[in-house]
Amino acid sequence: MRESGAWLENESYSAAVHTRRVPDRAVRQIAEEQGLELIPGKMVRELRPAVPSDEGDGVHRVVGESGARAVVVVGDDLGDLPAFAAVPQLVTEGHDGLRVAVRSEEAPPDLLAAAAARRHTGTPPR
């Protein structure tokens, strides 16, 4: 893979393949050969095992284990959408929450649309 210009980043439960100089078809081939789910990102393709877990599950787990009363999720690619979706769910449970999308030329429109224009709070406004 080194010869292709790609490099791997170990993300504990997945691997990110940084593909700035690699054709998409090469990354798709690796995913298919290894039975991995391919998640497109910002100048990266994340390869995940086909298990029902995503960044939203991680947000719920961290908030639950830490006892946090507020959560801020910052994202810049499609892989962050499940984490963004976790925020309003946590707000309904009484947490405060904020979603921030990093605006750039590569930012996916779905992510920008999901970013909160205002802070979500678990308490009603005064």
C-alpha positions as CSV (number, residue, x, y, z in Angstrom):
1,M,0.0,0.0,0.0
2,R,2.9,2.3,0.7
3,E,3.8,2.4,-3.0
4,S,0.3,3.7,-3.7
5,G,0.7,6.8,-1.6
6,A,-1.9,5.6,1.0
7,W,-1.3,5.2,4.7
8,L,-3.2,3.4,7.4
9,E,-4.2,4.9,10.7
10,N,-5.2,2.5,13.5
11,E,-8.4,3.7,15.1
12,S,-8.8,0.8,17.7
13,Y,-12.1,-0.6,16.2
14,S,-11.4,0.4,12.6
15,A,-8.7,1.5,10.3
16,A,-8.6,4.8,8.4
17,V,-7.0,4.6,5.0
18,H,-5.8,8.0,4.0
19,T,-6.1,8.1,0.2
20,R,-5.3,11.6,-1.0
21,R,-3.4,10.1,-3.9
22,V,-5.1,6.7,-4.3
23,P,-7.9,5.9,-6.7
24,D,-11.2,5.0,-5.0
25,R,-11.4,1.7,-6.9
26,A,-8.2,0.5,-5.1
27,V,-9.7,1.2,-1.7
28,R,-13.0,-0.4,-2.6
29,Q,-11.1,-3.5,-3.7
30,I,-9.3,-3.8,-0.3
31,A,-12.7,-3.4,1.5
32,E,-14.3,-6.1,-0.6
33,E,-11.4,-8.5,-0.3
34,Q,-11.3,-8.1,3.5
35,G,-15.1,-8.1,4.1
36,L,-15.0,-4.5,5.5
37,E,-17.5,-1.7,5.4
38,L,-16.2,1.3,3.5
39,I,-17.1,4.7,5.0
40,P,-16.2,7.8,2.9
41,G,-14.6,10.7,4.8
42,K,-12.8,13.9,4.2
43,M,-9.8,12.8,2.1
44,V,-9.9,9.4,3.9
45,R,-11.8,6.1,3.6
46,E,-12.6,4.4,6.9
47,L,-12.6,0.6,6.8
48,R,-14.7,-0.9,9.5
49,P,-15.7,-4.4,10.4
50,A,-19.3,-5.2,9.5
51,V,-20.6,-4.8,13.1
52,P,-23.5,-2.7,14.3
53,S,-21.5,0.1,16.0
54,D,-20.6,3.6,14.9
55,E,-19.5,7.0,16.3
56,G,-23.0,7.6,17.7
57,D,-22.7,4.5,19.8
58,G,-19.4,5.8,21.0
59,V,-20.9,9.2,22.0
60,H,-23.6,7.4,24.0
61,R,-21.1,5.2,25.7
62,V,-18.7,8.0,26.7
63,V,-21.6,10.2,28.1
64,G,-23.0,7.2,29.9
65,E,-19.7,6.1,31.4
66,S,-18.5,9.6,32.3
67,G,-21.8,10.9,33.7
68,A,-21.4,14.0,31.5
69,R,-24.3,16.4,31.6
70,A,-23.3,18.1,28.3
71,V,-21.9,16.9,25.0
72,V,-20.2,18.7,22.1
73,V,-19.7,16.8,18.8
74,V,-17.4,18.2,16.1
75,G,-17.3,16.6,12.7
76,D,-15.9,17.1,9.2
77,D,-17.1,14.1,7.2
78,L,-19.9,11.6,6.7
79,G,-18.6,9.2,9.3
80,D,-19.5,11.9,11.9
81,L,-23.3,11.8,11.1
82,P,-24.1,9.1,13.6
83,A,-22.4,11.1,16.4
84,F,-24.4,14.2,15.3
85,A,-27.6,12.1,15.5
86,A,-26.7,11.1,19.1
87,V,-26.9,14.7,20.3
88,P,-30.7,15.3,20.0
89,Q,-31.2,11.8,21.5
90,L,-29.1,12.7,24.5
91,V,-31.0,16.1,24.8
92,T,-34.3,14.3,25.2
93,E,-32.7,12.5,28.1
94,G,-31.9,15.8,29.8
95,H,-28.3,16.6,28.6
96,D,-27.2,19.8,26.9
97,G,-25.7,19.3,23.5
98,L,-24.0,21.1,20.6
99,R,-23.1,19.9,17.1
100,V,-20.4,21.7,15.2
101,A,-19.6,21.0,11.5
102,V,-16.2,22.0,10.2
103,R,-17.0,24.0,7.0
104,S,-14.7,23.4,4.1
105,E,-14.8,22.8,0.4
106,E,-14.9,19.0,1.1
107,A,-17.5,19.1,3.9
108,P,-20.5,17.0,2.9
109,P,-23.8,18.9,2.7
110,D,-25.5,16.4,4.9
111,L,-23.1,17.1,7.7
112,L,-23.5,20.9,7.4
113,A,-27.3,20.5,7.4
114,A,-27.1,18.3,10.6
115,A,-25.0,20.8,12.5
116,A,-27.0,22.7,15.1
117,A,-27.7,26.4,14.4
118,R,-28.2,26.8,18.2
119,R,-27.3,25.0,21.4
120,H,-29.5,22.1,22.3
121,T,-30.4,22.1,26.0
122,G,-32.2,19.5,28.1
123,T,-34.0,22.3,30.0
124,P,-36.7,24.6,28.6
125,P,-35.8,28.2,27.8
126,R,-36.6,30.8,30.4
